[in-house]
Amino acid sequence: MSERRRIRRQRRAGSGIYLHLGGEVSILAHELVAILDAPSGEKSKKTRRFLQHMATRGAYSDVSGGTVNSYVVTDTHVYACAIAASTLKKRIEAGLIEGAVGLTVPDETA
């Protein structure tokens, strides 16, 4: 079953909790693997190589509208997002995204 078809089926069934990334892009919360702070992540050679690798595979989308503040990593894709990693972390901690318990986002002030 294709990824697109699976997501449509889950939406019709009303299952899953969505995280809005900007524009018309949302992901299912259970697909969330990591949220990376863009300024910190871009300093890391390994992170830059990972982002380049995902882009060459066609698994990278910029949904930021211009300013990238975080990278949202799913099982199959990376999204450059305008929403700050700390904001996404606050939403998760507030319980707006169930199923993401234990997700850690590095403190931007460290």
C-alpha positions in Angstrom: 0.0 0.0 0.0 1.4 3.4 -0.9 2.2 6.0 1.8 -0.4 8.4 0.3 -3.1 5.8 0.3 -2.3 4.7 3.9 -2.5 8.3 5.1 -5.9 8.8 3.3 -7.2 5.7 4.9 -6.2 6.8 8.3 -7.7 10.2 7.8 -11.0 8.7 6.7 -11.0 6.4 9.7 -10.4 9.4 12.0 -7.3 7.8 13.5 -4.1 9.6 14.2 -3.2 13.0 15.6 -1.7 15.6 13.2 1.1 18.1 13.6 0.8 21.1 11.3 4.2 22.1 9.9 3.1 25.1 7.8 1.3 25.8 4.6 -0.8 22.8 3.7 1.5 20.3 5.3 0.7 18.1 8.3 2.2 14.9 9.5 0.8 12.1 11.7 2.3 12.4 15.1 3.3 8.7 15.3 5.5 9.3 12.2 7.6 11.9 14.1 11.1 10.8 14.7 12.9 14.0 15.6 12.7 17.7 15.7 16.0 19.5 15.0 16.8 23.1 15.8 17.9 24.6 12.5 20.6 27.0 13.7 22.2 24.3 15.9 21.8 21.5 13.4 23.3 23.4 10.5 26.5 23.7 12.5 26.9 19.9 12.6 28.7 18.3 9.7 26.7 15.1 10.2 23.4 16.9 10.2 24.3 18.8 7.0 25.2 15.5 5.4 22.0 13.9 6.5 19.9 16.8 5.1 21.8 16.7 1.8 21.3 12.9 1.6 17.6 13.2 2.2 17.4 16.0 -0.5 19.2 13.8 -3.1 16.7 11.0 -2.3 13.8 13.4 -2.9 12.8 13.1 0.7 13.2 16.7 1.7 10.6 19.5 1.6 10.9 23.1 2.5 7.6 24.2 4.0 9.1 27.2 5.9 8.1 29.9 3.4 11.6 31.4 3.6 13.0 31.2 7.1 13.9 27.7 8.4 13.8 27.4 12.2 13.6 23.6 12.6 13.8 20.4 10.7 11.0 17.8 11.4 12.1 14.3 10.6 9.6 11.5 10.0 10.1 7.8 9.1 10.4 8.7 5.4 10.9 12.5 5.0 12.5 15.7 6.4 10.6 19.0 6.4 12.3 22.3 6.8 9.8 24.2 9.0 9.3 27.9 10.0 8.1 26.9 13.5 10.8 26.9 16.1 11.9 23.6 17.7 11.1 25.1 21.1 7.6 25.9 20.0 7.0 22.4 18.8 8.4 21.1 22.0 6.0 23.3 24.0 3.1 22.0 22.0 4.2 18.4 22.6 4.7 19.0 26.4 1.2 20.7 26.5 -0.3 17.4 25.3 -1.4 18.8 22.0 0.4 15.9 20.3 -0.3 12.6 22.0 2.0 9.7 21.3 5.2 11.8 21.3 5.9 11.3 25.0 9.6 11.1 25.7 10.6 13.2 22.6 13.5 15.5 23.6 14.4 18.7 21.9 17.8 20.2 22.9 17.5 23.5 24.9 18.3 26.3 22.4 20.0 28.3 25.2 22.6 25.6 25.9 
